[in-house]
Amino acid sequence: MGDIDHQRLNKLTLAAADRFPDISDGPLSELERARVVSDTSTPGKCRPDGIDGGV
């Protein structure tokens, strides 16, 4: 996951936590677990589906 996507999803999830506290724990946990890669990384390092490795 790119850094910018991670920041945006984190911000969105935190905003939703006020309205839906019972369901926001799951996405927050996953965002904490997510592997963040630099948005300027070389193409092919991480496939669009988020699976690392060679093709």
Secondary structure by P-SEA (a helix, b strand, c coil): ccaaaaaaaaaaaaaacccccccaaaaaaaaaacccccccccccccccccccccc
